[in-house]
Amino acid sequence: GKTTVLCRFSGVSIMEDSLSFNNFRTGTWPVEFKFGLYTAIDSNPYNEFLSEGLATGLSYVGDSSYVQLIVPFKVSSDYYRNLGYPLYFSKVRYIFEK
């Protein structure tokens, strides 16, 4: 099967400064998805950020890596694609579930 990825991230909307997000905070859970698939495994309020764009960094890094990303709205989640909001992820961490 495909590797399960646990992803934590923080950042802001490039178009709307008041929209910030951070699931590194205590009491939040990482977003879980299968490598190569961009659908959530569980219910998590941060799943609205899950997209091809968020997973792009996995092509260049490995387990427990940190990256920064700008995700154009065209490869963002349905929600942010419909709003037309690109997102800046100031910190993204990918952890492979073992």
C-alpha positions as CSV (number, residue, x, y, z in Angstrom):
1,G,0.0,0.0,0.0
2,K,0.9,3.6,-0.1
3,T,2.7,5.4,2.7
4,T,0.5,7.3,5.2
5,V,1.8,10.9,5.6
6,L,1.1,12.9,8.7
7,C,1.3,16.6,7.9
8,R,1.5,19.7,10.2
9,F,1.6,23.2,8.8
10,S,1.3,26.9,9.5
11,G,0.8,29.9,7.2
12,V,-1.5,32.6,5.8
13,S,-3.6,33.4,2.8
14,I,-1.6,35.6,0.4
15,M,-4.8,37.4,-0.5
16,E,-6.5,37.7,2.9
17,D,-4.1,38.5,5.7
18,S,-6.7,37.8,8.4
19,L,-6.7,34.1,7.3
20,S,-4.0,32.4,9.2
21,F,-3.7,28.7,10.2
22,N,-1.5,26.6,12.5
23,N,-1.9,23.0,13.3
24,F,1.4,22.8,15.2
25,R,-0.5,24.1,18.2
26,T,-1.3,21.9,21.2
27,G,-4.7,20.3,20.8
28,T,-4.6,20.0,17.0
29,W,-4.0,16.8,15.0
30,P,-1.9,16.4,11.9
31,V,-3.7,16.0,8.6
32,E,-3.4,12.4,7.4
33,F,-3.3,11.2,3.7
34,K,-1.8,8.5,1.6
35,F,1.2,9.4,-0.5
36,G,0.0,10.3,-4.0
37,L,-3.6,10.7,-2.9
38,Y,-5.0,14.0,-1.6
39,T,-8.0,12.8,0.2
40,A,-8.2,12.8,4.0
41,I,-8.1,9.6,6.0
42,D,-10.0,11.0,9.0
43,S,-12.1,14.0,10.0
44,N,-10.0,17.0,10.9
45,P,-10.8,20.7,10.6
46,Y,-7.4,21.2,8.9
47,N,-8.4,18.8,6.1
48,E,-9.7,21.9,4.1
49,F,-6.0,22.6,3.4
50,L,-5.2,19.2,2.0
51,S,-4.4,19.4,-1.7
52,E,-1.9,18.4,-4.4
53,G,-0.1,21.7,-3.7
54,L,0.4,21.0,0.0
55,A,1.9,17.6,-0.9
56,T,4.2,19.0,-3.6
57,G,7.2,19.1,-1.2
58,L,7.1,15.4,-0.8
59,S,8.7,15.0,-4.3
60,Y,11.9,16.7,-3.0
61,V,12.2,15.7,0.7
62,G,11.8,12.6,2.9
63,D,10.5,11.6,6.3
64,S,10.4,14.3,9.1
65,S,11.3,17.1,6.6
66,Y,10.3,20.7,6.9
67,V,9.6,22.9,3.8
68,Q,8.0,26.3,2.9
69,L,5.5,26.4,0.1
70,I,3.5,28.8,-1.9
71,V,0.4,26.9,-3.2
72,P,-1.3,28.6,-6.1
73,F,-5.1,28.3,-5.9
74,K,-5.2,26.1,-9.0
75,V,-3.6,23.3,-7.1
76,S,-5.1,24.1,-3.8
77,S,-8.1,22.4,-2.1
78,D,-11.6,22.9,-3.6
79,Y,-12.4,25.5,-1.0
80,Y,-9.4,27.7,-1.6
81,R,-9.5,27.1,-5.4
82,N,-13.1,28.4,-5.4
83,L,-12.1,31.4,-3.4
84,G,-9.1,32.1,-5.7
85,Y,-6.8,32.3,-2.7
86,P,-3.2,31.2,-3.0
87,L,-1.7,30.1,0.3
88,Y,1.7,30.6,1.9
89,F,2.8,27.8,4.1
90,S,5.6,29.2,6.3
91,K,6.3,25.8,7.8
92,V,5.2,22.3,6.6
93,R,6.4,19.1,8.2
94,Y,5.8,15.7,6.7
95,I,6.1,12.6,8.9
96,F,5.8,9.1,7.5
97,E,3.7,6.8,9.6
98,K,5.6,3.6,10.4
